């Protein structure tokens, strides 16, 4: 696919920059300021204090949602004051609780594995935050963040149409590419979004941050949606329902403590004795079962996904080939993508699509996202609903 990279903000442009206090967003704001842009720093306020404090002296890992938010905001405020940058904190607590926290819990309780970062980017960072900026009557030419990605426009219309929407292209530093996380952001919003770090390797980001004496250069990078220690607390709003752990033949192997504590591919913490390693193969929410299997049994030949988003809302009419990522850390694999005809009784969100892998993939988890790429550009993506196998396990 041929494309044109979209222009970055230039001197004199008004740019709202999403600041988290981390090195990426902080350097983004400084680069734009040095370029001559009028930079306005904005930070999302997510933490509502609903979860109890941890034991005194216990160190938590950096995360998006947690009690460290006040410190992060203060660091952002200090940075902006030092640089002469206008700064605002946007309260998005209610939206975050509804769109991310409640979604996260509901999906796990339905036996699926959600990706809260994808949900947050779509509805909070590129949703509620921008709405909050508009409510404050802040006019801006561009909205920039420290994501590793770039915005491009195809030279030809998508899937046989005349529509040439803003699209997401992978970053130069593939080891830090974050396009998987932002695939659900609509093209209409991407028109004014830019990522100044798109062509800068992470090593250079740290070098520049140290050269400019940014305090964020020494800050630990955020790793989690919430600190691991808060996970059980998040689900404490109602009791877990224990049930059976079984194998593929239906034999009971043990008891689980509630399906929300398990995910496909998990090996540790299963509480089951076996002569061979066992992993979570699938989760049956209807019957409250966790199904275990050997590593080889975790392979799938393809998946069915629904709730798709397409650049410019241009949905393909015919079967096509692409590359898919089934999780952030997975390598793209070549696939054939075609419309799926639901069987009797199957219910999907919108038109489901069948994605068949060239080579089997391990531990494909319903609830995660299948993101489709062509020539490094995202051409669509949806939520994994189920997997399938075309070969019989153990057959020659």
C-alpha positions in Angstrom: 0.0 0.0 0.0 1.4 3.4 -1.0 0.8 6.3 1.4 1.8 9.8 2.3 3.0 10.6 5.8 1.0 13.4 7.3 2.7 16.7 8.2 3.9 17.3 11.8 2.9 20.4 13.7 4.9 23.5 12.6 6.0 26.7 14.3 3.0 28.7 15.4 0.6 25.8 15.6 -1.4 25.3 18.8 -0.7 21.7 20.0 -2.4 20.0 23.0 0.0 17.3 24.3 -1.2 14.4 26.5 1.2 14.4 29.4 1.6 11.4 31.8 4.8 12.5 33.4 6.8 9.8 31.6 9.8 10.4 29.4 7.9 9.9 26.1 5.2 12.5 26.6 7.5 14.9 28.3 10.0 14.8 25.5 7.2 15.1 22.9 6.0 18.4 24.6 9.6 19.8 24.7 10.3 18.9 21.0 7.2 20.7 19.9 8.0 23.8 22.1 11.5 24.0 20.7 10.0 23.8 17.2 8.0 27.0 17.9 4.6 25.5 18.6 2.3 26.8 21.3 2.1 23.8 23.5 -0.7 23.1 26.0 -0.1 20.3 28.4 -3.1 18.1 29.4 -3.2 15.2 31.9 -6.0 12.7 32.5 -7.1 12.3 36.1 -8.2 8.7 36.5 -7.6 7.7 40.1 -10.7 7.9 42.3 -9.2 6.4 45.4 -11.8 3.6 45.5 -9.3 0.8 46.2 -7.8 0.7 49.7 -4.3 1.8 50.4 -1.5 -0.8 50.3 0.6 -1.7 53.3 2.8 1.2 54.4 6.2 1.0 52.8 5.2 -1.4 50.0 6.4 -0.2 46.6 4.0 -0.5 43.7 5.1 -0.7 40.1 4.3 2.3 37.9 0.8 2.0 36.4 -1.9 4.0 34.7 -4.5 3.6 37.5 -3.2 3.9 41.0 -2.4 6.1 44.0 0.7 7.5 42.3 -1.4 9.8 40.0 -1.1 12.8 42.3 2.7 12.6 42.2 2.7 12.2 38.4 0.4 15.3 38.0 2.7 17.3 40.2 5.7 16.3 38.0 3.8 17.4 34.9 2.8 20.7 36.5 6.4 21.4 37.5 7.7 20.5 34.0 5.2 22.8 32.4 5.9 25.7 34.8 9.7 25.4 34.1 9.0 25.4 30.3 6.4 28.1 30.3 3.7 25.7 29.0 0.0 26.2 29.8 -1.2 23.2 31.8 -4.6 21.6 32.6 -5.8 18.5 34.4 -8.9 16.9 32.9 -11.1 14.8 35.2 -12.2 11.6 33.4 -12.8 9.4 36.4 -16.4 8.6 35.7 -15.7 7.7 32.0 -12.7 5.6 33.0 -14.6 3.7 35.6 -17.5 2.9 33.2 -15.5 2.3 30.0 -12.4 0.6 31.3 -12.7 -0.7 34.9 -16.3 -2.1 34.5 -15.5 -3.4 31.0 -12.4 -5.1 32.4 -14.3 -6.9 35.2 -17.2 -7.8 33.0 -15.0 -9.4 30.3 -13.0 -11.5 32.8 -16.2 -12.6 34.5 -17.4 -13.7 31.0 -14.4 -15.9 30.6 -12.6 -13.5 28.2 -9.2 -11.7 28.4 -9.7 -8.0 27.8 -7.1 -5.4 26.9 -7.8 -2.3 29.0 -5.1 -0.2 27.3 -6.9 -0.5 23.9 -10.2 0.4 25.6 -8.6 3.3 27.4 -7.1 4.8 24.2 -10.3 4.6 22.3 -12.7 6.0 24.9 -10.5 7.9 27.3 -7.2 9.2 26.0 -8.6 9.9 22.5 -12.2 10.3 23.7 -13.1 11.7 27.1 -9.8 13.6 27.4 -10.4 15.4 24.0 -14.0 16.1 25.0 -12.8 17.6 28.2 -10.4 19.9 26.3 -13.2 21.1 24.1 -15.5 21.8 27.1 -12.7 24.1 28.4 -12.9 25.9 25.1 -9.3 25.1 24.3 -8.8 25.4 20.6 -5.9 23.4 19.1 -4.6 22.5 15.7 -3.2 19.1 16.7 -3.3 16.7 19.6 0.0 14.9 20.2 1.1 12.1 22.5 4.2 10.1 23.1 3.0 6.9 21.4 5.3 5.2 19.0 3.3 5.2 15.8 2.7 7.5 12.8 -0.3 8.9 10.9 -0.4 8.4 7.1 -2.9 8.7 4.2 -3.2 6.2 1.4 -2.7 7.4 -2.2 -5.5 5.3 -3.4 -9.0 4.7 -2.0 -9.5 1.8 0.4 -11.0 -1.5 -0.7 -12.1 -0.2 -4.1 -13.6 3.1 -2.8 -12.6 6.7 -3.2 -12.1 7.1 0.6 -8.6 8.0 1.7 -8.8 8.3 5.5 -6.1 9.0 8.1 -4.6 5.7 9.0 -2.1 4.3 11.6 1.4 3.1 10.4 3.9 1.3 12.6 6.8 3.3 14.2 10.4 3.1 13.1 11.4 1.5 16.4 9.5 -1.8 16.0 10.6 -2.9 19.5 8.5 0.0 20.9 5.7 0.1 18.3 2.3 0.8 20.0 0.0 0.7 17.0 -1.8 -2.4 18.4 -3.0 -0.3 21.3 -4.5 2.5 19.3 -6.1 0.6 16.4 -9.7 1.5 17.5 -9.2 5.2 17.4 -11.4 6.5 14.5 -10.0 8.1 11.4 -12.0 11.2 12.1 -10.1 11.7 15.3 -6.7 10.8 13.8 -7.0 13.7 11.3 -5.7 16.0 14.1 -3.5 13.5 15.9 0.2 13.3 15.5 3.0 11.3 17.1 6.3 13.2 17.1 8.3 10.2 18.3 7.3 8.1 15.3 10.8 8.1 13.7 12.9 8.3 16.9 14.3 5.1 18.5 13.7 4.7 22.2 17.5 4.9 22.9 17.5 8.3 21.3 14.5 9.4 23.3 16.4 8.6 26.5 19.6 10.3 25.2 17.7 13.5 24.4 15.8 13.5 27.7 19.1 13.3 29.6 20.6 16.0 27.3 17.7 18.3 28.1 18.0 17.4 31.9 14.4 16.2 32.0 13.4 14.7 35.4 11.3 12.1 33.5 14.5 10.6 32.0 15.1 8.8 35.4 11.5 7.7 36.0 10.5 4.1 35.8 8.3 3.4 32.8 4.6 2.5 33.4 4.2 -1.3 32.9 0.7 -2.1 34.0 -3.0 -1.1 33.7 -3.2 -1.4 37.5 -0.6 -2.6 40.0 -0.8 -6.4 40.2 -1.4 -6.1 44.0 -4.7 -4.3 43.2 -6.1 -7.0 40.9 -7.9 -9.0 43.6 -9.2 -5.8 45.2 -10.7 -4.7 41.9 -12.8 -7.9 41.8 -13.8 -7.7 45.5 -17.1 -6.0 44.7 -18.7 -9.4 44.6 -17.6 -12.9 45.6 -15.8 -15.2 43.2 -17.6 -18.4 42.3 -15.3 -21.5 42.5 -15.7 -24.3 40.1 -14.1 -27.3 38.4 -10.8 -27.4 36.5 -11.0 -30.1 33.9 -9.0 -31.5 31.0 -10.1 -31.7 27.3 -11.8 -35.1 28.1 -13.8 -33.6 30.9 -11.9 -35.2 33.8 -11.9 -33.1 36.9 -8.3 -32.1 37.8 -9.0 -29.7 40.7 -10.9 -26.6 41.7 -10.5 -23.0 40.5 -11.2 -19.9 42.7 -13.3 -18.0 40.1 -12.8 -17.8 36.3 -11.9 -14.1 36.5 -8.5 -15.2 37.9 -7.5 -17.2 34.8 -6.6 -16.5 31.2 -5.8 -18.6 28.1 -2.2 -19.7 28.1 -1.7 -19.4 31.8 0.5 -22.0 33.5 1.4 -20.7 37.0 -1.0 -20.6 39.9 -3.3 -23.3 38.6 -3.1 -25.5 41.8 -3.1 -28.7 39.8 -0.6 -31.6 40.1 0.4 -33.2 36.8 3.3 -35.2 35.4 3.5 -32.8 32.5 3.1 -29.0 32.2 -0.5 -27.9 31.8 -1.9 -24.6 30.6 -5.3 -22.9 30.5 -6.7 -24.0 27.1 -10.1 -22.3 27.4 -12.6 -20.9 29.9 -16.3 -22.0 29.8 -18.1 -19.2 31.5 -21.6 -20.8 31.1 -20.6 -23.9 33.0 -18.0 -22.1 35.2 -15.1 -24.4 34.1 -11.4 -23.8 33.5 -10.1 -26.2 30.9 -6.5 -27.3 30.9 -4.4 -28.9 28.2 -0.8 -29.5 27.1 1.2 -26.9 25.3 0.7 -28.5 21.9 -3.1 -28.4 22.3 -3.1 -24.6 22.6 -2.5 -24.1 18.9 -5.3 -22.7 16.7 -5.5 -22.6 12.9 -7.6 -19.4 13.0 -10.1 -17.3 14.8 -13.4 -15.5 14.4 -13.6 -11.8 15.5 -16.4 -9.3 15.7 -16.9 -5.7 16.8 -14.6 -4.6 14.0 -13.3 -1.1 13.3 -12.2 -0.1 9.8 -10.2 3.1 8.8 -12.7 5.6 7.5 -15.5 3.1 8.3 -14.7 1.4 5.0 -15.5 -2.3 5.5 -14.1 -4.7 2.8 -16.6 -6.4 0.5 -14.5 -9.4 -0.4 -11.9 -11.8 1.0 -8.4 -10.3 1.3 -4.9 -11.2 2.6 -3.2 -9.3 5.4 -0.9 -9.8 8.5 -2.5 -10.1 11.9 -1.3 -9.5 15.5 -3.2 -11.4 18.1 -1.5 -9.6 21.1 1.0 -6.8 21.5 4.0 -9.0 21.8 3.1 -11.4 19.0 4.8 -11.3 15.6 2.5 -10.5 12.7 1.5 -13.7 10.8 0.1 -13.9 7.3 -3.6 -14.6 7.1 -6.6 -14.8 4.9 -9.6 -12.7 6.0 -13.1 -13.4 5.0 -16.7 -12.8 6.2 -18.0 -15.3 8.6 -21.5 -16.7 8.4 -22.8 -17.3 11.9 -24.2 -20.7 12.8 -27.6 -21.0 14.3 -27.7 -19.5 17.7 -24.4 -17.6 17.4 -24.6 -13.9 18.3 -22.0 -11.3 17.3 -21.4 -7.6 17.5 -21.7 -6.5 13.9 -20.3 -8.5 11.0 -17.9 -11.2 12.2 -14.8 -12.1 10.2 -12.9 -15.3 9.9 -9.2 -15.1 10.0 -7.2 -18.1 9.0 -3.5 -18.3 9.9 -0.7 -19.5 7.5 0.8 -21.2 10.5 -0.9 -22.2 13.8 -0.8 -19.7 16.6 -0.6 -20.5 20.3 -2.9 -19.4 23.1 -5.3 -17.2 21.1 -7.5 -15.6 23.7 -11.1 -14.5 23.2 -11.5 -10.9 24.4 -8.1 -9.9 23.0 -7.8 -8.0 19.7 -6.9 -9.2 16.2 -5.3 -6.3 14.4 -4.8 -6.4 10.6 -1.9 -4.8 8.8 -0.9 -4.3 5.2 2.5 -2.9 4.4 2.8 -1.7 8.1 -0.5 0.1 8.0 -3.5 -1.0 10.1 -6.4 -1.8 7.8 -8.8 -3.0 10.5 -9.2 -4.9 13.7 -11.7 -6.6 15.9 -12.2 -8.5 19.2 -11.5 -12.2 19.2 -14.7 -14.1 19.7 -13.5 -17.8 19.3 -10.8 -19.9 17.8 -11.0 -22.9 15.5 -8.9 -25.8 14.3 -9.1 -27.4 10.8 -6.8 -30.3 11.8 -7.5 -33.0 14.3 -5.1 -32.9 17.3 -2.8 -35.9 17.2 -3.6 -36.9 13.6 -0.7 -37.8 11.4 
